[in-house]
Amino acid sequence: MLKPSGLRKAFRIVLFLMTCLITTGCYTMRTISVTTIPKITEVIIVHADKNSWTIINYSVTDSLLTGQISQGKVNATKTKTVHVYVAPVSAVTVKGSTLTVPLLNIAKTDCQELNIIETLGFGIIWVSLLFTLTMIVG
Amino acid sequence: MLSALFLIQFSGCRSLRSIPLNEIQYAEKQHYYVHGQNSYYQISGMAISDGILTGLITNPISPPEKNKVMHIYVAPDSVISVRDNLVSFPFSNIAKAEIYDVDEGKAILIGAGTANAVFWSALMIAFMSSCPFVYSEDGTEINFEGEVYSGATATPIERDDYLALKSISPVNNRYNIRITNEVHEIQNTNLAELQIYDHPANAEVLVDKYGIAHTVSDIRQPVSAVNAYGRSIVSELSKCDNARYLSEIRNDGLLLDTISLSFEKPHNSKRAKLIISAKNTMWLDYMFARLSDMFGNRYDEWIRIRNKRSPEYLLQWSLDQGIPLAVYLETASGLVFVDYYNVPGPVKDRKDILQIDLSGVTGDRVNVRLVSGVMFWDLDNAAMDFSEDASVKCTTAAIDNATDETGEEVTSLLLHDDDRYLVQPDINNEARLSFKVPSQVPGTERSVFLHSKGNYQLVRDASGKPDMDLLVTMRRPGMFIRFTKDHFLKYYADRN
């Protein structure tokens, strides 16, 4: 089934771009304890009510999470970023650029990790789709 | 079917999504999981009043549906109050709320993947010329058992079939099976009955194409097995496993694939039972359908002519074209044609057995050759058994009740080998057959076989002028194999 070469070229570009998009992988959110934040973590995003703060150079002691509020945009990959959910918002203390939260007020800590099974599964689905489309368009 | 698959897939595509806290009371959920740092409650009947969220503790027997669930994360633990069955905490101490939502990206990709799988399945079915599918019930599941009377593509070659129903179990003292049409064929079933064998526990029962039951208790694997090009295929054929043998394709004049098997022969053995586990290839089905299409607008005429041919003519044509798996035996006077295995269908492996007379065999080896058209058969195992057949008790169970997919009684059509047929002309035609279970001989094991008889006709949407020049050549032995091999090589060359 031959098509005009221009159409085929455009089709290949679309396939290439979609493949790039999908090969970034599938990530799932995993709930962890604030005391077991992975060592590779570079950034913690603290959420409380409608507010959020991005902190770096963090430390976790027996009772407190402390970190420096980032002033600019921080480039960290999904797997190096942890989300912390705090309540009530009054539990978050900001002094200058230092943020402190009692560990008792952290209700949830989430980190993102690559889901290998999903990534492979979707990869296989994607390859089979590409195969079918290639067969049809030629 | 497509929508059902989509529904199934989409239901598994839900993932947790955070919602703004001020949307909690509007989310219309029925079941709430309240997570503290060291505590956890399931509540329902949630209400928010004066800044306090309250709910009734519940312990559902089965997990609630995901779309009715919300997870609420509260800190610190000390604010969660539990009195009797009531849980309450200040709304301001909710740090996060999550609900299950359809992951659209995932759903679209899985949906597309499912559609893709359906597309290929439909394509496969469109080219498939199989035969009736048989399912059995075991009380909890309906299991696919195999296909019956494969290759009986014209009325003169209607044949008996003996299919092992490996998964069947009595349900309310009845054996229940289903015969379905799932491909583009008109399927005519003349007879259906069960043959129930009670046999020693250490023996397996297999019924050959003549309806004779044999027991297998001393199975031996081949000491050597080579294909037509001399390559050893022992590892492929020695066990019923994932290792299989499909013909090697080379760009040469070879049309028949010959598998040479050698077995150690016990002293004084006069008979052997050759057992294979195999199916025919989808390629064979596809190419037979292509051949049928070449008759174009004269397809119906071809069908009429075929139905007037003698069984011997049609069978000889089939053997000449390498469709059945022919068995040859090496004897003192040379290679002798012994018998052939009927095509088992392309969907599921089937064990088949043929008894071989060894009186002409000298020496301590039995050497046999399995011969078929290149790429027509897909073999998993070939083995031999030299044991004497054990004593078995066979009970034949006639149909007690049979209905078609509309609920109409069809029992009388299937009770006898006569000129009355259960005709299943459309995809999704289904007959449900029920048999009374006879009492079992104590201390024996039981094997159940479906004895059926019938024929089928491929339904093709052929049009245009027939390619008579090519079709006439198909009368010559091996020409169908030549046609299929050329087709394969051309397809392969085009793709590379």
Interface residues (C-beta under 8 A of the other chain):
Chain A: I22 C26 T28 M29 H47 A48 D49 K50 Y85 V86 A87 P88 V89 A91 P102 L104 N105 I106 A107 K108 F122 I125 W126 S128 L129 T132
Chain B: S15 L16 P20 L21 H35 G36 Q37 Y73 V74 A75 P76 D77 S78 P90 S92 N93 I94 A95 K96 K106 L109 I110 A112 G113 N116 A117 F119 W120
